[in-house]
Amino acid sequence: MKTYKRMKSNTKNIISEETEIIEFKRSTSELKEAVISIVAILNKHQKGKLYFGIKNDGTIVGQDVTENTLREISKAISDHIEPKIYPKINKIELDNKSCVIVEFEGSENPYFAYGRAHIRVSDEDRKLSAKELEKLILKKNRYLLRWDNEICEGASLNDIDNSTITGFVKLVKKSKRISIKNESKELILRKLGLLTDKGLTNAAILLFGNNPNQYFHNLTLKCGRFKTESTFIDIKDSNENLFQQLNTALVL
């Protein structure tokens, strides 16, 4: 059975007005509105606090708080917020009146209350339009949507050039910017975020592949040395991985 803490406090321990991360509710009769406020705050700031027993102007009125009251709050949050969150719900005393504080956080936004997404604007909870919701989802997944983070279909660790990995580790040790020792190439690639449970990323093959052109067309570096604007001393094409192309360009 879930247990709840009882806490003693006073008005000095809370902010006296509502903000973008703090919400007041007079009582649990406003439980549905409270759930919506939690979602709105999460979608804007990923964490916040909500109090039952305080009017929206900051006046502490208190309310009857029992174990059933706390369970009712917990159940409403569990049943009506998606993705799930696991807030801290405690009974506290403010000005000798019983109140409830709900502390919550989450980074899996967008969050939905009763099937709708809301966003916090000042001390108000506004419904997100379809366009705003789309922007929020794209913002959350912008890293995953990048081409270099996509999985390179068909690639395996056999496509990774061992000498390039070895050279990279030497550079890392010299720079001391990343903690990589004499580890397997699989572990190194995982540390760099270039290998997931789904496979190697496009970036892994671009950086360390022994034959990137097997997967990507026209991955060619053209290098040349000029005697005049129209006369070459030397010219060379490289279809190697990016580290090898860099070395080719430097030694030409």
N, C-alpha and C positions, 0 to 999 in steps of 0.2 A: 504493500500500500504506500502511495506517495505521501511523504511527510512535508509539512510546511513550517517554516520558522516564524516565531513571533519576535518582532523587533520593537524597541522603544526608540523614539526620536522626538524632535521638536521642529518648529517651523524654520529654524535656522538651517536645517539640513536639506531643505528642498528649495527650488526656485519658486518665487511667489507668483509667477505668471506663466502661462502657456508659451511654448516656443516651438520651433520646428522639430525638436526631439523630446519634448515633454508635453503630455496631455493630461487634463483633469476631467474626471467624470464624477457627477454628484453621487451616484450610487450604481450598483450592478443592474438597476433597471435600464441603464444605458449600455448594457453589455454588447449588443450588436454594434452600436456606434463605436464602442471601444475597440472591438476587433478590427473594424475598418480603419480606425486611427493607427493601430499598430502596423497594419499593412502599409498605410500611406507613409509612415515614418521609415519603415524598413526600405521601401522603394526609393526613398530620398537619401537616407543617412546610414542605413544598415544597422542602426541600434537606437534605443531610446528608452523612455520610462513612461508609465501611465499610472495614475493614482485614482483609486475609487474613494469617495468620501470628501472630495474637494470640488467646489463649484468652479466654473470656468473663469471666474474673476479672482480665484485664489483663496476664497473663503473656505476654511475648514469646517465642514458640517458633520463629518463622520458618518458611519452607518453600522448596522449590526453585522459582525463578521464571525462566522462559524467555520468549522472545517468543511461543511457543505458549500458555503459561499466560495471558498477557495477552490474546491473541486469543480464547482459550476463554471468559474472563470477558466480554469485549466481545460475543461471539456470543450467550452465554446471555442477557445483558441485552437485546440487540437482538431476539432471537427470542421472548422470553417476557414482555416488559413492553409493555403498551399503555395509553395512547398511547406512541409512541416517545420515548426520551430519549437524550441523547448525553453520557455521563459522561466525566470525565477519569480515566484509568486509568494509574497509574504504579508502577514498582518503586521501593521505598525501603529504606534500611538503618536498622534500629532495634536498638540494642545489638549491632551487628556481625552482625545476622541479616537475611536478605532477607525482605521483606514486600511486600504490595501495598496501595496506597490507592486507593479508588474514591470520587471526589467527584462528586456528582450534584445536579441541581436540576430543577424543572419545576412549572408552574402549571396544567397541563391535567387536574388531578384531577377525577374519581376515576381512579386508575391501577390496573391489573390485572396480577397475576402468575399465569401459568398459568391464566388465565380467572377468577381470584378476586381480590376486593378485600380488602385488609387495612388495619388502622390501628395506629399505634404508641401503646402505653400503657406509660409508663415505659420499660423496656428490652425489652418483649415485643411480639410481632406477633400481633394478634388478627384473626380473620376478621370482616368486616363483615356484619351481618345485612341482610336485604333492606330492612328499615325504616331502618337506619342508612345504607345506601347511597342510599336515596331522599332522605333528609335532606341528604346530602352533595351530591347532584346539584342539589337545589333551592337549596341555599345558593350553589353556584357560579353558578347561572343566575337568581338572584333579580332581578338588574338587568334581564336580558333578558325576564323574565316580567312586568314591570310594564306596565300597559295603555298608559301614555304613551310607552313605547318601541316599541310595536308599529307596524307599517307601516300608514299610512292608505291603504287600497285606493282606487285611482283618482285620488289627489291628485297634482298636478304643481307645478312651480315657478310656473306661471301662477296657482295658487291662493294664492300668497304676496303679501301687501300690501306694495308697495314703500315706502310712506310709513312703515309701522310698522317696517320694517327700518332705514330711515334714522334714525328717531327712536331706535331701540335703539342704533345705532352711536354717536350723539351722547352718549347716557347712558354707554356703555362708555368712550368717550374721556375723559369727565369723571371717571369713577370710577377709571380706570386699573387695573381689576381683571382685564381680559381684553385680550390683545393682538389687537385687530381694527382694521384701517385701512379705507381706502376700497376694499374688496374687493367682488367680485360677491356677490349674495345666495346663490348656490349655495355658494361657499366659506365664507361666514359660517355658513350652516346646517350645513355639514360640520364646521366647527370646534366648533360647539355640540353636535355629536352628534345633530342633528335631521334630518340627511339621510344616508342610507347608500346603498350600491350597489343596495339593494332598493327605495329610495324614501323619501318623506317620512314621518316618524313622526307619530303622533297629536298629540304635543306641539307639533310644528312648526305644525300647522294651528290648534291651540288658541291658540298664542301669536301667530302671525303671519298667519293665514289671512285672506283678504278676505271670506270668507263661511263661517265654521266650521259654521253650521247646515246647510250643504249635506251635511255628513258626520256631524254629531252632532245629535241631536234634543234640544230643550229646553235648549239652551245659552243661557240667558237670565239677565241680571242685572236685578233690579228695584230701582230707586233711588227714594227719596222723602225729602222734607223735611216735618217735622211741625210744625203749629202747636200742636196738643194731641195727646193720645194717640190720638184718633180723627179728627183733622182734618188733611188733607194740604195743604201749600202748593203742592207740586209733586210729581209722580210720573212716572217714565220707565222704560221697558223698553229694554234693550240686548242685541242679538243679535250683537255684534261680537266680535273676538278679545279675548283677556284684557287685552292692553295698552290697547286702545281702551276696554274696559269700565272699566278703572281710571281713565282720563282722564275718562270720562263721570261716574263716581261723584264724582270730585274737583271737577268744575266745576258739578255740579248745585246 
